[in-house]
Amino acid sequence: MVSSKVPSREQALKVLQENHCSKKVIAHCKAVSELAVETAQVCRKKGVNIDVELVEIGALLHDLGRGKTHSVNHVVEGAELARKQGLPEQIIEIIERHMGGGITPAEAKKLCWPEGNYMPTTIEQKIVSYADKLIENGKRAPIEVTINKLREEQLDAAADRVQMIHDEIAALVEES
């Protein structure tokens, strides 16, 4: 049964622990959540209609699947675990859509993922995906670190998508 109620921060952290996420993964999720909330609050102050609570909890739970695998498949595993936990669809979608600026249907098919939408579409999904790309080894890092890493791995389309999300979010939070 899927709930429409977003869990509290404490409940979200408990979900991560109960699903065998390591202390390192949980620390990463906390760092992503902190940055995502800061970004969401700036967006809200600039008049963007955004659910800051959804951003916070979605960011905390975005790597839920890492308790099962550290491969790219943690996205699918995390979404499945979230469904089993009865988490709201909005949280499940954040988990499914945070990877590398999004995964196209063709890429998802190559990965043997279930058919679905793995591209971030809402501002909340984009902010969580973006914040995830700015945390490297538990610390904030310039977006170029992720983009360069993707290009080195010859994942140019993913690097381009990350750059697009960066440009979109940067335009929202820039000082006028």
C-alpha positions in Angstrom: 0.0 0.0 0.0 1.4 3.4 -1.0 1.0 6.3 1.4 0.5 9.8 0.4 2.2 11.1 3.6 5.9 12.0 3.3 7.7 10.4 6.2 9.5 12.5 8.8 13.3 12.9 8.8 13.6 10.4 11.6 11.4 7.9 9.8 13.4 8.3 6.6 16.7 7.6 8.4 15.2 4.6 10.0 14.1 3.3 6.6 17.7 3.6 5.4 19.1 1.8 8.4 16.4 -1.0 8.2 17.4 -1.5 4.6 21.0 -2.1 5.4 22.4 1.2 4.1 25.9 1.8 5.5 26.9 4.7 7.7 28.8 6.1 4.7 25.7 6.0 2.4 23.6 7.5 5.2 26.1 10.3 5.6 26.1 10.9 1.9 22.2 11.0 1.9 22.3 13.5 4.8 24.8 15.8 2.9 22.7 15.6 -0.3 19.6 16.4 1.7 21.2 19.4 3.5 22.3 20.9 0.1 19.0 20.1 -1.6 17.1 21.8 1.2 19.3 24.9 1.0 18.7 25.1 -2.8 15.0 24.5 -2.4 14.7 27.3 0.2 16.5 29.7 -2.1 14.1 28.8 -4.9 11.1 29.3 -2.7 12.4 32.7 -1.6 12.6 33.6 -5.3 9.0 32.6 -5.8 9.3 29.1 -7.1 6.5 26.8 -6.0 8.4 24.0 -4.3 7.8 21.4 -1.7 10.8 21.7 0.6 9.8 18.8 2.8 9.5 16.5 -0.2 13.0 17.6 -1.3 14.5 16.9 2.1 13.0 13.5 2.5 13.4 12.5 -1.2 17.1 13.5 -0.9 17.5 11.4 2.3 16.0 8.4 0.6 17.4 8.8 -2.9 20.1 6.1 -2.4 17.9 3.7 -0.5 18.8 0.9 -3.0 22.5 1.1 -2.0 21.6 -1.2 0.9 21.3 -3.9 -1.8 23.7 -2.8 -4.5 26.2 -0.1 -5.4 25.7 -0.6 -9.1 23.6 1.7 -11.2 20.8 -0.7 -10.4 20.5 0.9 -7.0 17.9 3.2 -8.6 15.5 0.3 -9.5 16.3 -1.5 -6.2 15.6 1.6 -4.2 12.3 2.3 -5.9 11.2 -1.3 -5.3 12.2 -1.0 -1.6 10.3 2.3 -1.3 7.2 0.7 -2.8 7.4 -2.2 -0.4 7.7 0.3 2.5 4.6 2.0 1.2 6.3 5.3 0.6 4.5 8.0 -1.4 4.8 7.9 -5.2 6.6 11.4 -5.2 9.4 9.9 -3.1 9.6 6.8 -5.3 9.9 9.0 -8.4 12.8 11.0 -6.8 14.6 7.7 -6.1 14.0 6.6 -9.7 15.0 9.8 -11.3 18.1 11.0 -9.5 20.7 9.1 -11.5 23.1 11.0 -13.6 20.7 13.8 -14.6 18.3 11.1 -15.6 18.2 7.9 -17.6 16.6 7.9 -21.0 14.1 5.1 -22.0 16.8 3.7 -24.4 19.4 3.7 -21.6 17.0 2.1 -19.2 16.2 -0.7 -21.8 20.0 -1.3 -22.2 20.2 -1.6 -18.4 17.3 -4.1 -18.4 15.3 -1.8 -16.1 11.6 -2.0 -16.0 9.9 0.3 -18.5 9.3 3.7 -16.9 10.3 7.3 -16.7 13.8 7.8 -15.2 14.2 11.4 -16.2 13.7 14.1 -13.5 10.7 16.3 -14.5 9.7 18.2 -11.4 11.7 20.9 -9.7 11.9 18.7 -6.6 13.3 15.7 -8.6 15.8 18.0 -10.4 17.1 19.6 -7.2 17.7 16.2 -5.5 19.4 14.9 -8.7 21.5 18.1 -8.8 22.5 18.1 -5.2 23.5 14.4 -5.5 26.0 15.4 -8.2 27.5 18.1 -6.0 28.4 15.8 -3.1 31.7 13.9 -3.6 33.2 11.8 -0.8 30.9 13.4 1.7 31.8 17.0 0.8 30.5 19.6 -1.6 32.3 19.7 -4.9 32.0 21.8 -8.1 29.7 20.4 -10.7 32.6 20.1 -13.0 34.0 17.2 -11.0 30.9 15.1 -11.9 30.7 16.3 -15.4 34.4 15.6 -16.1 34.1 12.1 -14.5 31.1 11.3 -16.7 33.0 12.5 -19.8 36.1 10.4 -18.8 33.7 7.4 -18.6 32.5 8.4 -22.1 29.0 9.1 -20.8 28.7 12.4 -22.7 24.9 12.3 -22.9 24.7 12.0 -19.1 27.3 14.8 -18.7 25.2 17.0 -21.0 22.0 16.3 -18.9 23.8 17.1 -15.7 25.0 20.3 -17.2 21.5 21.2 -18.3 20.1 20.6 -14.8 23.0 22.7 -13.4 22.2 25.5 -15.8 18.5 25.3 -14.9 19.0 25.3 -11.1 21.8 27.9 -11.3 19.4 30.3 -13.1 16.8 29.8 -10.4 19.1 30.5 -7.5 21.4 33.2 -9.0 21.4 36.6 -7.4 19.4 39.1 -9.4 
